[in-house]
Amino acid sequence: MSEIAHADRAHALLSPSGAHRWLHCTPSARLEATLPDSKTEASRRGELAHEISELKLQKIFSGLPTRSFNASLKKFKGHELYEPIMDDHTNAYVDYIQSIVHTFPSPPYVVIERSVDLTDFVPESSGTSDCIIIGGGKLHVIDYKNGQGVPVPAEDNPQMKLYALGALKAFSLLFPITEVHLAIVQPKVWDQPSEWSLPVADLLAWGESIKPIAQAAFNGEGEYSSGDHCGFCRARINCRARVEHMLDASSLAPLKPPLISWGEVGEVLRKAEGIDKWYKALKEAALAEVLKGGQVAGWKAVEGRGGRDYANMDAAFAHLKEKGIEEAVLYERKPLTPPQLEEALTKKVYKELLEEPGHVIKRAGTPTLAHEDDKRPAITNQVKPEDAFSAPIE
């Protein structure tokens, strides 16, 4: 398998991509450094998508010859992790960058995959910003995210703010900058990029505020803290602080009276949040340990429920047909769902042929419980008075 260049980049101990963790749990960076970094298929696919998006930007903004572009793109499309939808998603990223560039009355300064120095605020730290655009007193920092499981908003995003601080250090002597605009393009999550802006003075003030936290993280000092930031931590499965946090939900069980109040329900939900995913991940890690010969007290590996498959499907079906079984019995014809068609056709074609003519209707999502600070509006199944009395009387 060919390696993806993005994967070869060195990462600082206190990397911008890990800032959400080490800013909340200062000892975590040093602990993670002692653990292996196992790449998932999703992360490797993200690296490939980044390579493709960088290539497209190099052609537009750096004058990459068409012949070189086509040869490199062909190579990327031949990679085992390539999927056609990547073209659609990386085009959305490139289109967004071009839309920003076109807002300037004269061509702005554009930098692609720029390494930025963060040592003024974070010890021995640096990072690579996907795209930086400067002009008219504005600094745009744009990042591409290929993931779909976890939405990553630009608002108050520490990774993006660190990139912006690095860009300020690199270019503020060359360009007057007063406003900072952050954007994250995550096509698998949002149709439109997530954007957030702040004055340079506010960004610099934030940079000063995190200096002691970053120093403590670099020294490996402070208390371990469990929370949303644990999601991609290498120690998330068997971190003692996280285990204690997960199991602490039981501390509310003996409360009196016997039935807990809805106020207490909220506290239990907060403390137990993520316990199902954590338990599953912990169980998978324990199974892996037992299978390689280790011991997990009170547990063992056993053979689970088996499955069935054809020894040779073509031969099996030919045999069935010879015995008089109709072909219609052997195959199931099912229409593709709208999401499946969108992936097969690309978003642009799907929108033109299905959405815009009105052949697809959007259903309301199934109600789900969320934190009160979630940006989606609250809903209820109670009938509002204005709705009850707005219907005409027959």
C-alpha positions, 0 to 999 in steps of 0.5 A: 500500500502506498503511504500518504504524505500527510501521515509522515508529518511530525506532531508536537507533544502539544499539537493543535489537533489535541488542544481540546484535550490538553487544555482540559486535561493537562497531564493527558499529553504526556500520558498519551506520548507513552501509548501507541498511536494506532491509525484507523481506516477513517483517519487514513482515509482522511489523510488521503482526502487532505492530499487530494484537496491540497493537490487541487488547491496547488493547481489553482493557486500555485500553478501546478502543471496540468500534466503533474496534477492529472498524474498525481490525481490518478495515483490518489484515485488508485489508492485502496482507500479512495472513494468517488465521493471524495471528489465531491467533498474536496471540490466543496472545500476548494469551492469554498476557498475560491468563494472567500478569495473572490470576496476581495477587491484584489487578489489576497495572499493564499498559503496552502498547507503552511507550517506555523510556529506556536512557541510564543504560546505553547512550548515546543509546539507547531502545526500545519494549517490547511489554508490561510488567506490574508487581505484587506486586514482580514486573516482567514484560516480554513480547515478541511475535516473528512470525518462524519461521526463527530461534528467539529464547529469553528466557534471557539475552536482551540485548534483553529485559534492556535493555527490563527496565532501561528499565522499572525506570527508568520504574517503580521509584519507583512500584512496589517491584520485586524480581524480573524475568520475561522472556517471548518469545511466538513462535507459529511456533516454540514452542507455549509462550512462552520464559520466564526470570527473574532478581533485580533485583540481577542485572539491574542488575549486568549493566547496569553490566557492559555500560556500557564495551562500549556506549560502545565501540560508540557510538564505533565502537571495537573489533575486528570479530567474526564469529559467530552475531550476524551473522545480521541485520547489514546488512554480513553479506554483504561484511564483511571480518571475516566473509569472513576467518572463513569462509575461515579453515576452510581453515587446518586442511586441511594438518594431519598426518596426512592424515586429520583427527581427530574433534576436528579435525572439530569445529573445522572445523565450528565455523569453517565454520558458515554458510559455505553460506548466506553464499556463497549470499547473497554470490553473490546480492549480486554478481548484483544488482551485475552486473545494475545495470551494476557489475563483479565481477572474473571473473564475469558475469550470464547467462540461467539455465534458463527455465521454461514456463507456460500462455498462458491455462490455461482456454483450454488446458484447454478445448482439451485436453478438446475433443481428448478428454483426460480431466479427471482427467489435467489435475488432481492431487488431494492431501491436505493435510499436518498442518502445512498443515491446522493453518494452514488450520483454526487451531491450536485447531480442529486440536488439537480435531479431529485431535490430541486424538482421536488422528488425528495421530501425531508422528514423531521428527525426522531426526537433525541435528548441533547445538552441545553447548550446544543444549538438546535431549537428545543422541541416538545410534543405539546400543542401550542395555543396558537396552533390549536386555535389557528385551524379554521372552524368547520 
